[in-house]
Protein backbone atom coordinates (compact mmCIF):
# COMPACT_ATOMS: atom_id res chain seq x y z
CA UNK A 1 0.00 0.00 0.00
CA UNK A 2 1.03 3.62 -0.26
CA UNK A 3 0.86 6.08 2.63
CA UNK A 4 2.41 9.49 2.25
CA UNK A 5 4.74 10.78 4.95
CA UNK A 6 2.47 13.69 5.90
CA UNK A 7 -0.43 11.31 6.62
CA UNK A 8 1.78 9.01 8.67
CA UNK A 9 3.22 11.88 10.72
CA UNK A 10 -0.20 13.41 11.33
CA UNK A 11 -1.47 10.11 12.69
CA UNK A 12 1.02 10.27 15.56
CA UNK A 13 -0.48 13.32 17.20
CA UNK A 14 -2.99 11.56 19.39
CA UNK A 15 -3.57 13.63 22.58
CA UNK A 16 -2.15 11.81 25.60
CA UNK A 17 -3.61 12.48 29.04
CA UNK A 18 -3.84 10.38 32.16
CA UNK A 19 -6.27 7.65 31.25
CA UNK A 20 -9.08 6.63 33.61
CA UNK A 21 -7.14 3.39 34.22
CA UNK A 22 -4.03 5.38 35.20
CA UNK A 23 -5.99 7.61 37.57
CA UNK A 24 -7.81 4.68 39.14
CA UNK A 25 -4.60 2.64 39.58
CA UNK A 26 -2.96 5.53 41.44
CA UNK A 27 -5.86 6.03 43.82
CA UNK A 28 -5.45 4.71 47.35
CA UNK A 29 -1.87 3.53 47.04
CA UNK A 30 -0.12 2.86 50.37
CA UNK A 31 1.08 6.16 51.82
CA UNK A 32 4.72 5.05 51.75
CA UNK A 33 4.81 4.39 48.02
CA UNK A 34 6.29 7.17 45.92
CA UNK A 35 5.42 7.31 42.22
CA UNK A 36 6.65 9.32 39.26
CA UNK A 37 5.34 9.21 35.72
CA UNK A 38 8.12 8.72 33.19
CA UNK A 39 6.43 9.70 29.91
CA UNK A 40 2.96 10.69 28.70
CA UNK A 41 2.47 7.41 26.85
CA UNK A 42 3.67 4.87 29.39
CA UNK A 43 5.97 4.23 32.33
CA UNK A 44 5.74 4.68 36.10
CA UNK A 45 8.60 4.70 38.60
CA UNK A 46 7.96 3.33 42.09
CA UNK A 47 10.08 3.96 45.16
CA UNK A 48 10.08 3.15 48.87
CA UNK A 49 8.69 -0.35 48.61
CA UNK A 50 10.37 -3.77 48.66
CA UNK A 51 8.72 -6.22 46.29
CA UNK A 52 9.26 -9.44 48.33
CA UNK A 53 7.39 -7.84 51.26
CA UNK A 54 4.16 -7.16 49.36
CA UNK A 55 0.98 -8.84 50.57
CA UNK A 56 -1.91 -9.87 48.32
CA UNK A 57 -3.29 -6.34 48.23
CA UNK A 58 0.13 -5.00 47.23
CA UNK A 59 0.41 -7.56 44.43
CA UNK A 60 -3.07 -6.61 43.19
CA UNK A 61 -2.04 -2.94 43.13
CA UNK A 62 1.12 -3.76 41.17
CA UNK A 63 -0.98 -5.62 38.61
CA UNK A 64 -3.37 -2.69 38.28
CA UNK A 65 -0.46 -0.28 37.83
CA UNK A 66 1.08 -2.59 35.23
CA UNK A 67 -2.13 -2.71 33.19
CA UNK A 68 -2.46 1.07 33.35
CA UNK A 69 1.15 2.19 32.82
CA UNK A 70 2.50 -0.90 31.00
CA UNK A 71 6.07 -0.40 32.30
CA UNK A 72 6.91 -0.24 36.02
CA UNK A 73 10.38 0.81 37.19
CA UNK A 74 11.14 -0.12 40.79
CA UNK A 75 14.43 1.15 42.22
CA UNK A 76 16.59 -0.25 45.04
CA UNK A 77 15.51 -3.90 44.96
CA UNK A 78 18.45 -6.02 46.22
CA UNK A 79 16.51 -9.26 45.83
CA UNK A 80 17.99 -12.74 45.78
CA UNK A 81 17.28 -15.02 42.81
CA UNK A 82 14.85 -16.95 45.01
CA UNK A 83 12.98 -13.75 45.89
CA UNK A 84 12.95 -12.70 42.22
CA UNK A 85 11.31 -15.99 41.26
CA UNK A 86 8.85 -15.91 44.17
CA UNK A 87 7.67 -12.39 43.28
CA UNK A 88 7.27 -13.25 39.59
CA UNK A 89 5.23 -16.35 40.46
CA UNK A 90 2.60 -14.13 42.06
CA UNK A 91 1.55 -13.22 38.51
CA UNK A 92 1.49 -16.65 36.88
CA UNK A 93 3.51 -19.66 35.82
CA UNK A 94 7.06 -18.96 34.69
CA UNK A 95 9.00 -20.06 31.65
CA UNK A 96 11.88 -22.44 32.39
CA UNK A 97 13.41 -22.73 28.91
CA UNK A 98 14.35 -20.20 26.26
CA UNK A 99 16.06 -21.14 22.99
CA UNK A 100 17.89 -17.80 22.87
CA UNK A 101 19.10 -17.31 26.44
CA UNK A 102 20.98 -19.31 29.07
CA UNK A 103 19.28 -19.98 32.39
CA UNK A 104 20.59 -19.31 35.86
CA UNK A 105 22.41 -22.40 37.16
CA UNK A 106 20.23 -22.70 40.28
CA UNK A 107 16.95 -21.19 39.08
CA UNK A 108 15.79 -22.28 35.61
CA UNK A 109 13.00 -19.67 35.87
CA UNK A 110 15.63 -16.94 35.45
CA UNK A 111 17.47 -16.28 32.20
CA UNK A 112 20.72 -14.36 31.94
CA UNK A 113 21.41 -11.46 29.60
CA UNK A 114 25.11 -10.67 29.64
CA UNK A 115 27.22 -8.40 27.50
CA UNK A 116 30.90 -7.50 27.84
CA UNK A 117 34.01 -6.87 25.79
CA UNK A 118 33.87 -10.56 24.80
CA UNK A 119 30.20 -10.46 23.77
CA UNK A 120 28.39 -7.38 22.50
CA UNK A 121 24.76 -6.73 23.34
CA UNK A 122 22.43 -8.08 20.67
CA UNK A 123 18.92 -7.07 21.74
CA UNK A 124 19.00 -3.74 19.90
CA UNK A 125 15.91 -4.21 17.76
CA UNK A 126 12.34 -3.59 18.85
CA UNK A 127 10.62 -6.80 19.87
CA UNK A 128 8.11 -8.47 22.13
CA UNK A 129 9.60 -11.30 24.20
CA UNK A 130 8.84 -14.86 23.04
CA UNK A 131 6.41 -13.81 20.29
CA UNK A 132 7.63 -17.01 18.60
CA UNK A 133 5.72 -19.16 21.13
CA UNK A 134 2.12 -20.28 20.77
CA UNK A 135 1.67 -18.64 24.18
CA UNK A 136 4.02 -15.65 24.31
CA UNK A 137 4.87 -14.15 27.67
CA UNK A 138 2.37 -12.10 29.63
CA UNK A 139 5.12 -10.05 31.23
CA UNK A 140 8.83 -9.84 31.94
CA UNK A 141 10.49 -8.90 35.23
CA UNK A 142 14.07 -7.82 34.57
CA UNK A 143 16.59 -7.04 37.30
CA UNK A 144 19.85 -5.19 36.76
CA UNK A 145 22.84 -6.95 38.32
CA UNK A 146 25.55 -4.78 36.76
CA UNK A 147 25.42 -1.99 34.22
CA UNK A 148 27.60 0.77 32.81
CA UNK A 149 27.40 4.16 34.47
CA UNK A 150 26.41 5.65 31.13
CA UNK A 151 24.58 3.83 28.35
CA UNK A 152 22.72 0.54 28.17
CA UNK A 153 19.25 2.06 28.54
CA UNK A 154 16.11 0.23 27.42
CA UNK A 155 13.47 1.91 25.26
CA UNK A 156 9.86 0.75 25.59
CA UNK A 157 7.08 1.48 23.10
CA UNK A 158 3.35 1.50 23.81
CA UNK A 159 1.88 -0.72 21.08
CA UNK A 160 -1.69 0.15 22.12
CA UNK A 161 -0.96 3.73 21.19
CA UNK A 162 0.93 2.59 18.09
CA UNK A 163 -2.22 0.86 16.87
CA UNK A 164 -4.44 3.80 17.83
CA UNK A 165 -2.23 6.15 15.81
CA UNK A 166 -2.55 4.21 12.57
CA UNK A 167 -4.68 5.76 9.81
CA UNK A 168 -8.17 4.29 9.70
CA UNK A 169 -7.49 2.94 6.21
CA UNK A 170 -4.60 0.87 7.57
CA UNK A 171 -6.62 -0.35 10.57
CA UNK A 172 -9.35 -1.62 8.25
CA UNK A 173 -6.82 -3.29 5.99
CA UNK A 174 -4.94 -5.22 8.71
CA UNK A 175 -7.97 -6.34 10.71
CA UNK A 176 -8.10 -10.09 10.22
CA UNK A 177 -4.50 -10.44 9.04
CA UNK A 178 -2.12 -12.89 10.72
CA UNK A 179 1.67 -12.84 10.75
CA UNK A 180 4.31 -15.53 11.10
CA UNK A 181 6.67 -15.41 14.10
CA UNK A 182 9.77 -17.61 14.00
CA UNK A 183 12.61 -17.90 16.53
CA UNK A 184 14.79 -19.66 13.97
CA UNK A 185 15.58 -16.46 12.09
CA UNK A 186 17.43 -15.22 15.18
CA UNK A 187 19.16 -18.55 15.82
CA UNK A 188 20.36 -19.85 12.50
CA UNK A 189 23.39 -17.55 12.36
CA UNK A 190 24.64 -19.45 15.41
CA UNK A 191 24.01 -22.94 14.01
CA UNK A 192 25.67 -25.50 11.84
CA UNK A 193 23.46 -26.15 8.79
CA UNK A 194 23.03 -29.77 9.92
CA UNK A 195 21.30 -28.57 13.09
CA UNK A 196 18.68 -26.48 11.36
CA UNK A 197 16.14 -29.13 10.37
CA UNK A 198 16.12 -30.64 13.86
CA UNK A 199 15.75 -27.22 15.42
CA UNK A 200 12.82 -26.33 13.16
CA UNK A 201 11.07 -29.47 14.36
CA UNK A 202 11.53 -28.38 17.99
CA UNK A 203 10.65 -24.72 17.44
CA UNK A 204 8.09 -24.41 14.69
CA UNK A 205 6.98 -21.01 13.45
CA UNK A 206 3.62 -19.79 14.77
CA UNK A 207 0.97 -17.42 13.48
CA UNK A 208 -0.50 -14.61 15.56
CA UNK A 209 -2.99 -11.89 14.63
CA UNK A 210 -1.40 -8.67 13.42
CA UNK A 211 -3.76 -6.89 15.82
CA UNK A 212 -4.49 -8.63 19.11
CA UNK A 213 -6.91 -7.84 21.91
CA UNK A 214 -5.48 -7.40 25.39
CA UNK A 215 -7.02 -10.24 27.44
CA UNK A 216 -7.44 -8.08 30.56
CA UNK A 217 -8.12 -4.55 29.31
CA UNK A 218 -9.79 -5.25 25.94
CA UNK A 219 -7.47 -2.79 24.16
CA UNK A 220 -6.32 -3.31 20.57
CA UNK A 221 -2.57 -3.88 20.20
CA UNK A 222 -0.33 -3.85 17.14
CA UNK A 223 1.49 -7.19 17.41
CA UNK A 224 4.31 -7.43 14.88
CA UNK A 225 8.00 -6.90 15.62
CA UNK A 226 11.23 -6.70 13.67
CA UNK A 227 13.08 -9.61 15.32
CA UNK A 228 10.59 -12.47 15.37
CA UNK A 229 7.87 -11.53 12.86
CA UNK A 230 8.87 -12.61 9.35
CA UNK A 231 5.85 -11.81 7.16
CA UNK A 232 2.08 -11.43 6.83
CA UNK A 233 0.62 -14.82 6.01
CA UNK A 234 -2.84 -14.03 4.59
CA UNK A 235 -2.59 -10.64 2.89
CA UNK A 236 -4.30 -11.75 -0.32
CA UNK A 237 -6.95 -13.80 1.48
CA UNK A 238 -8.03 -10.89 3.69
CA UNK A 239 -8.13 -8.31 0.91
CA UNK A 240 -9.61 -10.66 -1.70
CA UNK A 241 -7.23 -9.32 -4.32
CA UNK A 242 -5.53 -10.96 -7.26
CA UNK A 243 -1.82 -11.57 -7.13
CA UNK A 244 -0.19 -8.97 -9.35
CA UNK A 245 3.31 -7.85 -10.07
CA UNK A 246 3.02 -5.12 -7.40
CA UNK A 247 1.63 -7.38 -4.65
CA UNK A 248 4.99 -8.38 -3.09
CA UNK A 249 5.95 -4.70 -2.89
CA UNK A 250 2.59 -3.80 -1.34
CA UNK A 251 2.96 -6.52 1.29
CA UNK A 252 6.48 -5.38 2.15
CA UNK A 253 5.43 -1.73 2.35
CA UNK A 254 2.60 -2.59 4.71
CA UNK A 255 4.83 -4.79 6.87
CA UNK A 256 7.51 -2.09 7.03
CA UNK A 257 4.93 0.51 8.00
CA UNK A 258 3.68 -1.66 10.87
CA UNK A 259 7.06 -2.52 12.38
CA UNK A 260 8.14 1.11 11.99
CA UNK A 261 5.48 2.25 14.49
CA UNK A 262 7.58 1.03 17.44
CA UNK A 263 10.27 3.53 16.49
CA UNK A 264 8.07 6.60 16.96
CA UNK A 265 9.39 8.58 19.96
CA UNK A 266 5.94 9.90 20.93
CA UNK A 267 4.95 6.34 21.88
CA UNK A 268 8.08 5.62 23.92
CA UNK A 269 9.76 5.85 27.29
CA UNK A 270 13.50 5.41 27.90
CA UNK A 271 14.61 3.71 31.13
CA UNK A 272 18.05 4.28 32.62
CA UNK A 273 19.35 1.34 34.61
CA UNK A 274 21.02 1.23 38.01
CA UNK A 275 22.10 -1.90 39.91
CA UNK A 276 19.15 -3.45 41.75
CA UNK A 277 16.59 -1.73 39.55
CA UNK A 278 13.71 -4.00 38.51
CA UNK A 279 11.57 -3.25 35.48
CA UNK A 280 8.27 -5.11 35.07
CA UNK A 281 6.56 -4.68 31.72
CA UNK A 282 3.37 -5.93 30.10
CA UNK A 283 4.83 -7.90 27.21
CA UNK A 284 1.48 -8.05 25.44
CA UNK A 285 1.18 -4.28 25.17
CA UNK A 286 4.76 -3.02 24.72
CA UNK A 287 7.86 -3.70 22.69
CA UNK A 288 11.37 -2.90 23.87
CA UNK A 289 14.84 -2.15 22.53
CA UNK A 290 18.04 -2.61 24.56
CA UNK A 291 20.39 0.17 23.48
CA UNK A 292 23.84 -1.34 22.80
CA UNK A 293 25.91 1.81 23.17
CA UNK A 294 28.15 0.72 26.05
CA UNK A 295 30.73 -1.65 24.52
CA UNK A 296 33.17 -2.77 25.96
CA UNK A 297 31.53 -2.17 29.37
CA UNK A 298 29.73 -5.00 31.13
CA UNK A 299 25.96 -5.26 31.41
CA UNK A 300 24.39 -8.16 33.31
CA UNK A 301 20.63 -8.65 33.67
CA UNK A 302 18.44 -11.45 35.02
CA UNK A 303 14.87 -11.98 33.80
CA UNK A 304 11.83 -13.92 34.96
CA UNK A 305 9.26 -14.43 32.22
CA UNK A 306 5.57 -15.02 32.98
CA UNK A 307 3.73 -17.34 30.60
CA UNK A 308 0.81 -15.72 28.83
CA UNK A 309 -2.18 -16.75 26.73
CA UNK A 310 -2.64 -17.50 23.05
CA UNK A 311 -2.93 -14.05 21.37
CA UNK A 312 -6.41 -13.49 19.96
CA UNK A 313 -8.33 -10.78 18.16
CA UNK A 314 -11.73 -10.15 19.76
CA UNK A 315 -14.00 -7.83 17.79
N, C-alpha and C positions, 0 to 999 in steps of 0.2 A: 504494500500500500504506500501511498505518498502522503506525508504530513509536513507542511512547511514549518520552518523553524519558528516563525512568529506565533503560529497556533500552539506549537508545543510549549514555548516559553510562557504564553499567556495562561496555559492550563495549570501552571505551577502556583499561581497566585490565589490559592485557596485560603481565606482568612483562618487563622489559628488562634483560638481562645481556649481557656480551660474548659474541657468538656464536662458535662454533668457527671460522667464516671470519675474524672479526676477530682472534681470538687467533693463528690460523695466519699471517695476513697481516703481523702485527707481529713474528713470530719471525724472527730472523736478519737484521734490517735493518742496513745499514751503520752502524758505530759512530758516525759523525758526524751521522746524521740524528736530529733531535729531534722527537718527536711529542706531541700533546696532544689527547685526546678532547674534543669540543665539546658533545656532548649524548648522553644514553643511546641515543637512537634512531638517530642518524646524525651524521657529521661528524668529520673528523680534520684537525688542523693540523700542517703539516710545516715545519720550519725547518732552516737550515744545509745546504741543498743548492741547486744551481743547475740548473734543468731542462735547459738546452741541453747541459750536460756529461754527462748520464746515458748510460751504455752500455746494451747490450741487457738486461743483468741488472737495471739500475736501472729501465728502462722496464717490464720484466715485474713488478717489485715495485710500481710505481705502479699498474699495471693490477689487481694483486691487492688493493691497498689500496682502489682505487676500487670494486671489486665488493663488498668487505666493508663499507666505510664510506659509500659512495654519494656523498659530497661531500668533496673534498680541498681544503684551504685552504693555499696555499703563499705565504709572505711573502717580501718582498725579492727580487723577480724583475725586474730592469731589462732585460727582453729587447727586442730589436728586433722589428719586424714580421716580418722574415725568420726570426728564431729562433722566434717564436711559431708561425708556420706549420710550420716544420720539426719542432718538438716535436709539434704536433697530428697531423702526418702519420704519426708513429710508431704511431698507433692506428687508422688507416684513411684512406680517401679523404675529402676535405673538400668541403663545399658551396661553390659559387661564386656562387650567386644566392639571393636571399631577397626575396619580394614585399613584405615589410614594412620591411626595413632597407637602408640604403645601404651599399655596400661601400667599403673602403679604396681610394684612388685607385691605389695601386701593387700591392696584394695583394687580388685578388678573393676570396680565401679568408677574409678578415677582414671582418666587418660592424661598423659603428659604432653605438653607442647613446649618444646625446648628449641632455642636458637642460640647460636654462639659463633665464634670465628670459624669453627669447623662445620657448622650447618646454618645456613641463612634461613631466615623466616620465609615461609612459603604460603601463608594464608592471606596474601594481599590481593585478593579478588573478592567482590561482594558475593556472599553466599548465605544460605540457610543450612544449618547443620543437619547432616544425615537426610537430606532430601532424597537421597538414592534408596532409602528404605521404604517398604510398603507402609510402615508406620514411622514417619520421621519424628524427631524429638519434639516434645511439648515445650521444653525449656532447657537452658544450659546455665550452670552455676560455675563460674570460672573464678579461681582464686589466684592472685599474683604471689608467687614465691620470691622471685627476683626479677628486677627490671632495670633498664637503664635510667639514669636520672633524667635524661632528655630523650624523647622519641619512644617508639613502640606503642603509641596510642591505638585504640580501637574505635572505628567509626561505625555507628549503627544507623540504619535507615528504617523509617516507619513505612512498611509496605501497605498498610491500610490507607495512609495518605497518598502513597504512590498510585494506588488504584483510583482513589477518589479524584486525583488530579488529571487522569487521562481524559482526552476528549471523548464525548459521548459516542461519536462514531466508532472509536477504537473499542470502547466498552461493549458496544453491541456486537462488534465483529468477533471479539475473543470469548464472549460468553458461550460456553459449551465446548471450547477447545481444550485439548489435553496435550501435555508435553512429556517427553521422555527424560527421565533422570537416571544417570548411569555413573556409578563410582569408578568404573573401569577407566574412564577417560583421564582420571587423575592418577591412576595407579600404573598404567601400562608403561610409562616412561621408566619405572623402577623395575620392570620385570623382564625376564628372559622370554623370548617369543614362545617357548615351549610351555610356559606357565599360563599363558593367556586363556586358552580354551578351558582349562580346569577352573581358573578363577571366574570366568564368565558363568560357569555352571553354579558356582557358589554364590555369586553376587550378580543376579540377573537385573537388567534394567527394569525400571518401573515407570508407570504412567500416572501422573497426577493432573488434576485440573489446572489450567492456567490461572484461573481465579478460584480461590477456595473461600469457604465460609468459616469464620472462626467458631469453633464448637462451643465456646462459652459466651462470647459477646454478640455473635451473629453478624459481625462486620465482614465486609468483602475485602479480600487480601490478594494482591498480585503475587503469584507464587511461581516465578521462574528466576533462575539465578545463573551467573556466568561461569560457575565451576561445574556444577552437576547437571544442569539442564542442557541437553544436546540439541533438541529440535521440537517443533510442534508436530504432533503425530497425525492430526485429522483436519488440517487446514481446508482441504478441498471438500471433505465430507460436510463440514459445518457450513461453509459458504455456498455449497451446491454449484461450484463453478467448474468449467472445463479446465483441463490442464493445458496451458499455453506456454509459449516460449518465455513469457515474463513471469510465470508463476513462481519458479524458484527464487527469483529476485524479490518478488512481493513477500514471500514467506520469510526470507532473510531480513528484509527491511522491517517487517512487523516484529520478528524476534529481537532484532537489535534495538528497536524502540522500547520494547518491554524491559529488557535487561538494563537498558540505559537509565531507567527511572530511579534505580537505587543510587545512582551517582549524583542526584540533584541535591545540593546542599540544603535547600529549604526543608527537606524531609529528614535531616540528619541531626545526630548529636555525636560529639567527639569526646571520648573518655580518656583521661590521663590516668595512668596506673601508678600505684605506690605499693610497696610490699604489704601484704595482708589486706589489700582491697579485694572484695568479692563483688562481681557483677553477675546479676541474675537477669536473664532476658527471656522474653516470650519468643521462642524460636518460630512459632507459627506466624507471627505478625511482623517480625523484623528480619533484616539481613545485616551482616556485619563484615567488616574489612579490617584486618590486622595490619597496621601500617609498618612496613619493613624498612624503616629509615635509621636503624640503630646499629647496623653491622660495623665492627665486629663485637659489639657489646653482647652480654648475655641476657636472655629473657627466658624465664621459666614459669610456666603456668600449669595449673592442675584443674581439670574440669570434670564435673559430674553432669551426666546427661539424662534427662527424664524422658522416658518413653511416651510418645504421644499416640494419637489416633490416626486412622486412615484419612487423609485429606479428602474432603467432599465439597461439592458446590451445592448449596441449598438455596433455591430460588423462592 
